[in-house]
Amino acid sequence: MSKDNLVEINNVSFGYNKRPVLKGINMAIPRGRVVAIMGGSGCGKTTLLRLIGGQIKPQQGEVRVAGQVVHELDREELYKMRRRMGMLFQFGALFTDMSVFDNVAFQMREHTDLPEAVIRDLVLLKLHAVGLRGARDLMPSELSGGMARRVALARAVALDPMLIMYDEPFAGLDPISLGVIGNLIRRLNDALGVTSIVVTHDVHESLQIVDYVYFVSEGVIVAHGTPEEMRQSAKPFVHQFVHGEMDGPVPFHYAGEDYGADLGLGHV
């Protein structure tokens, strides 16, 4: 494994039951960079995050994080590694019966022996970084979608992780909140010196903030490169995805019988 890469995915294949999801994936995530994994729904993007976090094990190949093969770690070693990872779940996944302050403090109380006074200062610091120090006493039900996502981001960086993984961080956000979250992902990555993996299908926002992009389709990487290279790509799938075209390698019509035959009119 190169010392320049925090995460390396080597020839990884995985499937659920008999349905293959990933087929021989190779990927490198350099330290300190923001890398996007893009593709349509069900192409295996979130499965890659689960493999990196050790929730599931590859059926072939290996996933290395900070030089360690994730699926070879025992329970204690895996939990130790996970404490160095931050995760922003889709739609935030805040604890609904805890205040904003307690949501961000949760990991500190669970995984450290820090005194409450220090935890208070750290929580306020994290909330200030996402612009929500004044919302510390609110409950999740009192937050807008964009605010909830920012609280979840503050919680994801609570323990100063080496790696932050984002699962569809832009889903369901209005244009202003979407821009704010995108800006925070980039700024926090650079300010904290972490590495970020962004799983998304939001082309416009992602290509503005990431350093590198992997496109996944039908379980394989079909293209990878810088955002500018992806914008200029002539590969049919990438061009269709980036420009939001209705027809291309991903067809508008789901495969079926001839339309006329389906209506009992004979082939048309």
Summary of the structure (lengths in Angstrom):
residues: 268
radius of gyration: 20.5
end to end distance: 56.4
largest distance: 77.5
contacts: 836
relative contact order: 0.15
helix: 39%
strand: 25%
